[in-house]
Amino acid sequence: MNKNGQQQLRDLPSVSVILDHMQSEVALWGHDAVTSATRAHLEELRAAIQSGESMTSDLSIIQQTIRERLTIASQPALKPVFNLTGIVLHSNLGRANLADAAIDAMCRVAGGANNLEFDLDKGQRGDRDSHIESLICELTGAEAATVVNNNAAAVLLTLNTLALGKKVPVSRGELVEIGGSFRVPDIMERSGCSLDEVGTTNRTHLKDYANAIDTDTALLMRVHTSNYRIEGFTNTVPESELATLAQANRIPFVVDMGCGNLIDLKSLGLPHEATVQQTLADGADLVLFSGDKLLGGPQAGIIAGRADLIARIKQNPLKRALRLDKVTLAALEATLQLYRNPDELVSRLPTLRLLTRAEDSVRDQVNKLAPKVSSLLGDQYRVDTASVSSQIGSGALPIEVLPSAALSITAANGEDEPLRELAAHLRRLPKPVIGRLHNGVLLLDLRCLEAIHEDAFIEQLSELTQ
Ligand SMILES: *Cc1c(COP(=O)(O)O)cnc(C)c1O
């Protein structure tokens, strides 16, 4: 190190001098955090000077860098993103966007005491499920209901309660894996029952179930094959026939529906998906479904059906480990309330609002934004418009696609590298933009960009070129 370097080291302000000048930061982030950020930055400056670089000793510049460090460190790790993947219920991007009513309900109970487990009429301890049980029954026609952490928990709890140590016949065509960690055979094993495989991958008949049933059989289960479909030479047994068979053998018939749809999707121009009501009417003793798939609510699992079975499920000690917290219960109740007014449902529930968005409306938005995005991205990129297919997501109706429109971005030089770089930059924006890289094109499907977020989306793109 030369003389100049030694002088630079001596000129660096001390930790205490810097702290004296950063009292508002100390008040905001705390003494320890500011001290360690200061030490870390001084350490970097010293190391750079010792390796021959010329560094500033200007107090205000040093303060500014420390401030930036602290700001970055205090950013929440879990944050909102723009989901422009075209997958409406994206399991990696938080699934259903909650309705305003659900968000308000969460805020109402989050900050203070509430009657979560308190019966206001009787003035004594109450049941946390009571707040939404009657609502679920009203909407589905079920006798009783209970709610847990998610649908995987609903399956686990139901099997553990009703089939512990016993056999459960399931069609080989329904032994599905959903989202990597939920595999029907695995969850059955963990719930303490044994899987009794019946039929074949493509064809299962009523007699396959009938032959499998013996005194060790706890129940019959149908698993919705949510995320894949077997086509061609196939046979599945209608639920009404499975219900009759189960009843004849005095065992329950349980349907893991996955999605948990409560409305006639066809009337909204969407692909048909069985409703919870119909499945119960067809004779299911219990139906299990997710809160954050087609239902459009928070992460939850709903179990609805026969009162005697629900009572047993509620008494299982595992219920305590899998129960919902007050904030989720509030959101779920508010979401279900929206279903009482079908006329306003689509406009109030983001999941349905996004799924039913007309292709033309997305295309108009793409046409409007393409020139703006193009000028913000600069000469290095070309922005075109493309017809694409959105998906419902979360394994719901995987084969069915929704016609949509996207900004289609390519690198002016035709290479992949600038495109990957752009995708990475987009992910680093304050509100990261997540698109889909496909065959040398970055597609931003605007189906999920609602009008109120449009300006924010465009505004932060200008940060890309800074
Ligand atoms: C999605 C799904 C599950 C798991 O539901 P989560 O709410 O994600 O836990 C279970 N079964 C079926 C058939 C599903 O589609």
Ligand as a Chemical Component Dictionary entry (heavy atoms), coordinates in Angstrom:
data_LIG
# 
_chem_comp.id                   LIG 
_chem_comp.type                 NON-POLYMER 
_chem_comp.pdbx_formal_charge   0 
_chem_comp.three_letter_code    LIG 
# 
loop_
_chem_comp_atom.comp_id 
_chem_comp_atom.atom_id 
_chem_comp_atom.alt_atom_id 
_chem_comp_atom.type_symbol 
_chem_comp_atom.charge 
_chem_comp_atom.model_Cartn_x 
_chem_comp_atom.model_Cartn_y 
_chem_comp_atom.model_Cartn_z 
_chem_comp_atom.pdbx_ordinal 
LIG C1 C1 C 0 -54.715 -30.017 -5.437 1  
LIG C2 C2 C 0 -55.174 -31.320 -4.971 2  
LIG C3 C3 C 0 -54.853 -31.788 -3.697 3  
LIG C4 C4 C 0 -54.015 -30.984 -2.748 4  
LIG O1 O1 O 0 -54.697 -29.810 -2.392 5  
LIG P1 P1 P 0 -53.922 -28.622 -1.622 6  
LIG O2 O2 O 0 -55.014 -27.699 -1.227 7  
LIG O3 O3 O 0 -52.947 -28.081 -2.584 8  
LIG O4 O4 O 0 -53.263 -29.255 -0.444 9  
LIG C5 C5 C 0 -55.325 -33.020 -3.319 10 
LIG N1 N1 N 0 -56.057 -33.767 -4.160 11 
LIG C6 C6 C 0 -56.386 -33.352 -5.395 12 
LIG C7 C7 C 0 -57.189 -34.248 -6.281 13 
LIG C8 C8 C 0 -55.950 -32.120 -5.853 14 
LIG O5 O5 O 0 -56.268 -31.695 -7.078 15 
# 
loop_
_chem_comp_bond.comp_id 
_chem_comp_bond.atom_id_1 
_chem_comp_bond.atom_id_2 
_chem_comp_bond.value_order 
_chem_comp_bond.pdbx_ordinal 
LIG C1 C2 SING 1  
LIG C2 C3 SING 2  
LIG C2 C8 DOUB 3  
LIG C3 C4 SING 4  
LIG C3 C5 DOUB 5  
LIG C4 O1 SING 6  
LIG O1 P1 SING 7  
LIG P1 O2 DOUB 8  
LIG P1 O3 SING 9  
LIG P1 O4 SING 10 
LIG C5 N1 SING 11 
LIG N1 C6 DOUB 12 
LIG C6 C7 SING 13 
LIG C6 C8 SING 14 
LIG C8 O5 SING 15 
# 
